[in-house]
């Protein structure tokens, strides 16, 4: 299982008290996180560091 299975697109990702929407980077280099409040891209996280940075995840409804 790779990081794309653990963090699917459209998931809500928690980093501390902040919430972001996860999408895959267009270059396949990581996970882009978009701010829920503004919709702006807040950061890109390399796949190796996602488990170290993300404190929680809410999966999208199926």
Legacy VTK file of the C-alpha trace (Angstrom):
# vtk DataFile Version 3.0
C-alpha trace
ASCII
DATASET POLYDATA
POINTS 62 float
0.000 0.000 0.000
1.395 3.392 -0.949
0.655 6.918 0.204
-2.016 7.459 -2.468
-4.119 4.717 -0.874
-3.669 6.173 2.615
-4.407 9.766 1.564
-6.959 9.714 -1.306
-7.863 12.874 -3.192
-10.678 14.821 -1.608
-9.747 13.779 1.927
-9.760 16.334 4.704
-6.288 16.412 6.218
-5.625 17.749 9.703
-2.366 19.381 10.750
-2.815 20.490 14.314
-6.080 22.483 14.388
-5.975 23.434 10.707
-7.932 21.534 8.038
-6.977 21.134 4.384
-8.321 19.346 1.306
-5.833 16.890 -0.185
-5.147 16.617 -3.918
-2.309 14.951 -5.772
0.417 17.188 -7.105
0.209 17.554 -10.884
3.837 16.443 -11.177
3.310 13.349 -9.020
5.718 14.696 -6.417
3.475 14.762 -3.395
0.284 15.895 -1.805
-1.034 19.428 -2.337
-3.044 20.775 0.586
-5.648 23.464 -0.014
-7.015 25.661 2.767
-10.695 25.003 3.498
-11.353 28.662 4.313
-9.833 30.347 1.265
-9.382 27.532 -1.270
-5.780 28.590 -1.837
-2.987 26.052 -1.999
-1.298 26.157 1.378
1.531 23.654 0.926
2.880 20.630 -0.872
4.191 17.721 1.175
6.562 15.073 -0.176
5.153 11.535 0.220
7.913 10.501 2.634
6.961 13.281 5.058
3.155 13.035 4.916
2.890 10.607 7.886
5.209 12.820 9.936
3.297 16.055 9.248
-0.359 15.012 9.085
-2.029 14.494 12.472
-5.358 13.149 11.199
-7.466 12.398 8.147
-11.161 12.266 7.306
-11.864 10.183 4.223
-14.314 11.403 1.577
-17.802 9.890 1.498
-18.077 7.029 -0.944
LINES 1 63
62 0 1 2 3 4 5 6 7 8 9 10 11 12 13 14 15 16 17 18 19 20 21 22 23 24 25 26 27 28 29 30 31 32 33 34 35 36 37 38 39 40 41 42 43 44 45 46 47 48 49 50 51 52 53 54 55 56 57 58 59 60 61
